[in-house]
Amino acid sequence: MTSSRTLLATALLAAFSGTAAASIVVDGNLSDWGINKNTWAPASGIHYSVEDSTGTGAYWLNPGWGGQAYDAEAMYATITDGKLFIALATGHDPRTLNKPSASSFGAGDFAIDFGKNGTYELGINMLYATALSKGKYTYETFGILGGVYANPTWSYGLWAPDGSQTSTRPDKLHPTSLLNGTQIGRADLVYTTNGVGGYGQKEGDLHYFYEMSVDLGLLYQAGWDGSAFNIHWTQNCANDSIITDPGFPSTVPEPTSLALVGAGLFGLLGIGRRRRAPR
């Protein structure tokens, strides 16, 4: 059952969050984020991270190799109207087959770290592809596309915390795909499968885009306490990962503060009604 504190906090978010994403439509077209194609910078008020690497061939991405095909370029996030909006630009085709034996790795899932403490308490499933036959893809067996999962179990990539390649001690700060979890809802999600040029330091590089929105109520349901959090994405090899903070306040106000602000809001509404009342 949703607590009164959660309801009031959500109402306050809707009232006081930025308006930069008010017109965002989840359609895979990032033009409504106001992105500068040269610098990747979005419209004012939207938080973002940029990891635009350039080079030729299978160049170093940190922590691994892979070149443009495994480059996580930029991630954007903003909160408005009771929703978390996320966008990702990457050189990695979302339908890249997950075939580790052939050095091919599929798309990882989005992971959310409540409290920014290195744990990831929520996952959003991207359903990586495992095979292609006669134009039809086969996907991983866990979950559904856009499924939002609490209590997740994660898989990890090829790289140890020191950047060396490993199969026994991967860096757990960079989860790749969900292995298990409890589905609590579904994100509104779109991704593109046709590469688009004209962005970043090398205009000829192809890019693919993810765009989604997640109701904040699902974050609360997964145990979010209103504190700041990070959003993470990488491929199943974790060759290049990206993290961004949506710019949420460091903490939700304490219940007393919420009650005072709420009372103030209701008081203002009452004043408005009294002013309109006939004499």
C-alpha positions in Angstrom: 0.0 0.0 0.0 1.4 3.4 -0.9 2.2 5.6 2.1 0.9 9.1 2.5 4.6 10.3 2.5 5.1 8.6 -0.9 1.9 10.2 -2.3 2.9 13.6 -1.0 6.5 13.3 -2.2 5.2 12.3 -5.7 2.9 15.3 -5.7 5.7 17.6 -4.8 7.9 16.1 -7.5 5.1 16.8 -10.0 4.8 20.4 -8.7 8.4 21.3 -8.4 10.4 19.2 -10.9 11.8 20.9 -14.0 9.7 21.4 -17.1 12.5 20.5 -19.6 11.0 17.0 -20.3 7.4 18.1 -20.3 7.1 17.6 -24.0 9.2 14.4 -24.3 7.5 11.7 -26.4 8.9 8.2 -26.0 9.4 7.4 -29.7 13.1 6.8 -30.1 13.6 10.3 -31.7 15.7 12.4 -29.3 15.1 15.7 -30.9 12.8 16.7 -28.0 15.7 16.5 -25.6 17.3 19.4 -27.3 20.6 17.6 -28.0 23.4 19.5 -29.6 24.7 17.0 -32.2 28.3 18.2 -32.0 28.7 18.1 -28.2 25.8 15.8 -27.1 24.7 18.5 -24.6 20.9 18.5 -24.1 18.4 21.3 -23.3 19.0 23.2 -20.0 17.8 21.3 -16.9 18.4 17.8 -18.3 21.2 15.9 -16.6 23.5 13.8 -18.8 26.9 12.0 -19.2 29.0 11.8 -22.3 31.4 8.9 -23.2 32.1 9.7 -26.9 35.2 7.8 -27.9 36.7 8.1 -31.3 39.3 6.1 -33.2 39.7 3.5 -35.9 39.2 -0.3 -35.7 38.7 -1.9 -32.3 40.0 0.9 -30.2 40.2 1.1 -26.4 37.0 2.2 -24.7 37.7 1.8 -21.0 37.5 -0.7 -19.5 37.6 -2.8 -22.7 38.1 -2.8 -26.5 35.5 -2.7 -29.1 35.5 0.5 -31.0 32.4 2.3 -32.2 30.3 -0.8 -32.2 30.5 -1.0 -28.4 30.7 2.7 -27.6 28.3 4.1 -25.0 28.0 7.7 -26.2 25.6 9.7 -24.0 22.9 9.1 -21.5 20.2 11.6 -20.4 17.7 11.6 -17.5 15.1 13.9 -16.1 12.1 13.7 -13.8 8.8 15.3 -14.6 5.1 14.7 -14.2 5.7 11.8 -11.8 7.9 9.9 -14.3 11.6 9.2 -14.8 12.6 9.8 -18.4 15.8 8.1 -19.7 17.5 8.4 -23.1 20.6 6.7 -24.4 22.8 7.2 -27.5 25.2 4.4 -28.3 27.2 3.0 -31.2 26.0 -0.5 -30.2 23.2 -1.9 -32.3 20.4 -3.1 -29.9 20.1 -6.3 -32.0 23.7 -7.3 -31.9 23.7 -11.0 -31.2 24.9 -12.2 -27.9 27.4 -14.8 -29.0 30.4 -14.7 -26.6 32.2 -17.5 -28.4 32.2 -15.3 -31.5 33.2 -12.2 -29.6 29.7 -10.7 -30.1 27.8 -9.3 -27.1 24.2 -8.2 -26.9 22.7 -5.1 -25.3 22.7 -5.0 -21.5 19.9 -3.8 -19.3 19.4 -0.5 -17.5 20.2 -0.6 -13.8 19.3 1.8 -11.1 21.4 2.3 -8.0 19.4 3.8 -5.1 21.6 5.9 -2.9 24.5 5.8 -5.3 26.3 3.2 -3.2 27.3 0.7 -5.8 24.3 -1.6 -5.5 21.6 -1.9 -8.2 18.1 -2.4 -6.8 16.1 -2.0 -10.0 16.5 -3.3 -13.5 14.8 -2.5 -16.8 15.0 -5.4 -19.3 16.1 -4.8 -22.9 15.9 -8.5 -24.1 19.1 -9.0 -25.9 19.1 -11.1 -29.1 20.7 -14.5 -29.2 20.0 -15.7 -32.8 18.7 -14.6 -36.2 17.1 -17.0 -38.7 15.2 -16.1 -41.8 14.8 -12.5 -40.6 13.4 -13.5 -37.2 15.3 -12.9 -34.0 15.4 -15.1 -30.9 15.8 -13.3 -27.6 17.0 -14.2 -24.1 14.6 -16.3 -22.1 14.3 -14.1 -19.0 11.7 -11.4 -18.7 9.9 -9.1 -21.1 11.0 -6.1 -23.1 10.7 -3.0 -20.9 9.9 -5.1 -17.8 10.8 -3.3 -14.5 12.3 -5.7 -12.0 12.9 -5.4 -8.2 15.2 -7.7 -6.3 17.4 -8.2 -9.4 20.1 -10.8 -9.8 22.8 -9.4 -12.3 25.3 -10.9 -14.7 28.6 -9.0 -15.2 31.1 -8.4 -18.0 34.6 -9.4 -19.0 36.6 -6.9 -16.9 38.0 -6.8 -13.4 38.0 -3.6 -11.3 41.6 -3.0 -12.3 40.7 -3.1 -16.0 42.2 -6.6 -16.6 40.2 -9.2 -18.4 38.7 -11.8 -16.2 36.0 -14.5 -16.0 36.2 -15.0 -12.2 36.2 -11.6 -10.6 34.2 -9.1 -12.8 33.7 -5.5 -11.7 30.3 -5.6 -9.9 30.0 -1.8 -10.2 29.0 -2.4 -13.9 26.1 -4.9 -14.1 25.2 -6.1 -17.6 22.0 -8.1 -17.9 19.3 -9.3 -15.5 19.4 -13.0 -14.6 16.3 -12.9 -12.3 14.1 -10.5 -10.4 10.5 -9.7 -9.5 8.6 -7.9 -12.2 6.7 -4.9 -10.7 5.7 -3.1 -13.8 6.7 -2.1 -17.3 8.5 0.9 -18.8 7.3 2.8 -21.8 10.2 1.9 -24.1 11.4 2.4 -27.6 14.7 1.7 -29.3 16.0 2.3 -32.8 17.6 -0.4 -35.1 18.8 1.8 -38.0 22.1 3.6 -37.4 22.1 7.3 -37.7 25.1 9.5 -38.4 25.7 13.2 -37.8 26.4 13.1 -34.1 29.5 13.5 -32.0 33.1 14.0 -32.9 33.0 11.8 -35.9 29.8 12.5 -37.9 30.2 9.3 -39.9 29.8 7.1 -36.9 26.4 5.4 -36.6 24.3 5.7 -33.5 21.3 4.0 -32.0 18.9 5.4 -29.5 16.9 4.1 -26.5 14.2 6.2 -24.9 11.9 5.3 -22.0 9.8 6.6 -19.1 9.2 4.8 -15.8 6.5 5.8 -13.3 8.2 7.0 -10.0 5.7 4.8 -8.1 7.6 1.7 -9.4 10.8 3.1 -7.9 9.1 3.6 -4.5 7.7 0.1 -4.8 11.2 -1.3 -5.3 12.4 0.3 -2.1 13.5 3.8 -3.2 13.5 6.2 -0.2 13.7 9.4 -2.3 17.4 9.8 -2.1 19.6 10.5 -5.1 20.3 7.6 -7.5 22.3 6.6 -10.6 21.3 5.0 -13.8 23.7 2.6 -15.5 23.9 0.9 -18.9 26.5 -1.2 -20.7 26.7 -4.1 -23.1 26.9 -7.7 -22.0 30.7 -7.5 -22.3 30.8 -4.3 -20.3 33.4 -2.9 -22.7 32.0 0.6 -22.3 29.6 1.6 -19.5 27.8 4.9 -18.8 26.2 6.3 -15.6 24.2 9.4 -15.1 22.3 11.0 -12.2 18.9 12.4 -13.1 19.5 15.3 -10.8 17.0 14.4 -8.1 17.4 16.2 -4.8 19.8 14.5 -2.4 16.9 13.4 -0.2 13.2 13.7 0.0 12.2 16.1 2.8 11.5 14.6 6.1 7.8 13.8 6.9 7.5 16.9 9.1 8.8 19.1 6.3 6.6 17.4 3.8 3.6 18.0 6.0 4.5 21.7 6.4 5.0 22.2 2.6 1.8 20.2 1.9 -0.1 22.3 4.4 1.3 25.4 2.8 0.1 24.2 -0.7 -3.3 23.4 0.6 -3.4 26.7 2.4 -2.6 28.6 -0.8 -5.4 26.6 -2.5 -7.7 27.6 0.3 -6.8 31.3 0.0 -7.4 31.1 -3.7 -10.9 29.7 -3.1 -11.7 32.3 -0.5 -10.7 35.1 -2.8 -13.1 33.8 -5.5 -15.9 33.3 -3.0 -18.8 35.8 -3.3 -19.3 38.4 -0.6 
